[in-house]
Amino acid sequence: MTGRSSIAVVCGGVGAARFLRGLIDAVDDRSLTADSITAVVNTGDDCTLHGLSISPDLDTITYTLAGAIDPERGWGLVDETWRAMESLERFETVRPDGSAAAPRWFNLGDRDLATHFYRTARLAEGATLTEVTDEIRRAWSIPIDMVPMSNDRLSTMVTIIEPDGSHREISFQDYFVRLRHGVPVASIRFDGDAELSDPARRALTGATSVVIAPSNPLVSIGPIRSLAGVDDLLAARRDRVVAISPIVGGAALKGPADRMLVELGHEPSVVGVARLYSPIASTLVIDTVDAQHAAEIEATGMRCVITDTVMSTPQVARQLALDTLAALP
Amino acid sequence: MTGRSSIAVVCGGVGAARFLRGLIDAVDDRSLTADSITAVVNTGDDCTLHGLSISPDLDTITYTLAGAIDPERGWGLVDETWRAMESLERFETVRPDGSAAAPRWFNLGDRDLATHFYRTARLAEGATLTEVTDEIRRAWSIPIDMVPMSNDRLSTMVTIIEPDGSHREISFQDYFVRLRHGVPVASIRFDGDAELSDPARRALTGATSVVIAPSNPLVSIGPIRSLAGVDDLLAARRDRVVAISPIVGGAALKGPADRMLVELGHEPSVVGVARLYSPIASTLVIDTVDAQHAAEIEATGMRCVITDTVMSTPQVARQLALDTLAALP
């Protein structure tokens, strides 16, 4: 990679946020500046709660890159309080059906609420999610571009299998947060008529290279790929697309990606990930613990890069970013 | 007043809340129970901020009757924190026009937010404001009935006079909170196509007596009177309606009622109040400091009751309630 380069990073939440943190730390070593990085972020998890427009993946990336994420929880802000949520307890049983109308299982910290207030107020004024995301990014002094995959609402819906075997479709947050992704999944559906946002399209087509961050391929990268044209667009420049496996040693580092891969008929391994990404990416970055799968990955038509991918420290994240950049044409 | 009686109280915010507190304390002395009291509450000040449905008068009454109002501020909850509002500071200048999209001048405490979350969530589900108000009332164990004047949005709009003499119409909260009611008012308008709610109608027509609480006659009682049929309904049973003057010695105890009366062509005195209420109420309760106006009030066709109306302690509020009840037929 030479000259003035740019990178589009296709992102979910926590894993993508850590990778972006490493990428920003790595730019000094490359012919790259932070403002030439564009994060194209999943909004399939977005939801409306208590009237508030919530974009979990955008916020996780913002808070992580601002150094404001809570390191213990891995989500939400550090130095947080929960007074608003605690005060909802009083209202939990007064709805006629006895259930909570304003549930507390989606925990919104008091400081975090300001982000949702701002987003909600601006969207109500008619601003696009792209505009609001850029404003929130600037409010937090994030040095990279951040764009939502779409300005339209696309909702990831999860059909779960109940203990009696019956199927029921629920929202992603219902599955992920309320049920702590502890139930089997029968299928995933992306509900809504959403288009890839213009800046997301510009980034994916115009960037020198595209990185698919180590996020859940089905429910974080999946919603972005479900938008019309995205897979075709990436397939057409597949040689410039590199993906990082979120599966290490057959397990997801966080979240239900491994179980979900099995439940939805994929192999819960770097090979399964390679099969999902080989149509749109030419290279897969895998962890050293998965080195023995290199040949199988190359059989799917992907080049394989082996390095440490478990971003337990900023140093590992930075090295992963450098190794990923080095794999780019 | 004998037998099983009931009272409807036409209410604004703080003054009404204190009167209701006194009325509840007084019921033991009368053939009355708390659950035979219905507060019919102004919702003309209601607004949507950051996506949240806010009903200031309903909340002031709820928090006051729950013993949870902050005694220093006179609004909002005691033991409150302001973390969400403080965190909005970061977003104050990132909107393209440089102004705050989610302003902080309407201060929402962290604990208070739960009430707005619940109300917003229930209204979004399709519940009426009447239903939600009753649920919030029960959540706070308020022993009286509380009903909004309407399930429809009616917005009190204030045309203010700018320093250069030009007129500009703004929302009531813009005038009352943001500008701290510190600008002259040219006119008041109630915007919206709202109907008196059914339980409000039942209370005003069916209660043994109606009390008009000591609230701003123009912007607290005014919105209720602006609803089709309300003045006719009260006029038809005028002998059972008693009003309490919010003006004492020519001044409002709280808020801009005195200046607003002058600006809108009324006399800023108990006599001005009497002229506003004489078509719909047969009795006006005034403070002892205004005793010299008794004859002028009776000249408007109203009977005059003179007592202490400045509810500086619960004891005064209770005695005012007893004196008001004694004036009822």
Interface residues (C-beta under 8 A of the other chain):
Chain A: T48 L49 H50 G51 L52 S53 T81 R83 A84 M85 E86 S87 L88 R90 F91 V94 R95 P96 A101 A102 D110 R111 D112 L113 A114 T115 H116 F117 Y118 T120 A121 R122 A124 E125 E131 E135 I136 R138 A139 W140
Chain B: T48 L49 H50 G51 L52 S53 T81 R83 A84 M85 E86 S87 L88 R90 F91 V94 R95 P96 A101 A102 D110 R111 D112 L113 A114 T115 H116 F117 Y118 T120 A121 R122 A124 E125 E131 E135 I136 R138 A139 W140
